[in-house]
Amino acid sequence: MRRVTLEAHVGGDGILHLPLGLDQANRNVRVTIEPARPVAHDDDYLEFLRTTAGAWQGDFERPDQGDYEVRDPME
């Protein structure tokens, strides 16, 4: 059984239409409703960039990664 993920719009009347295709006709299906994340507007994104650009303080450094694990050779 394959899982189908759709994005759909709930109309002003509160009705959600889900076109699933004929392969799902005359079958029982389970539907889970998950609200979509709000889409950020361009102004919000630009403000995010303005407030975070150049915010890093300090140096970038990579901590010691340790030694490689020694394994027996594959035969």
Helices and strands as residue ranges (DSSP letters): G 22-24, H 42-52
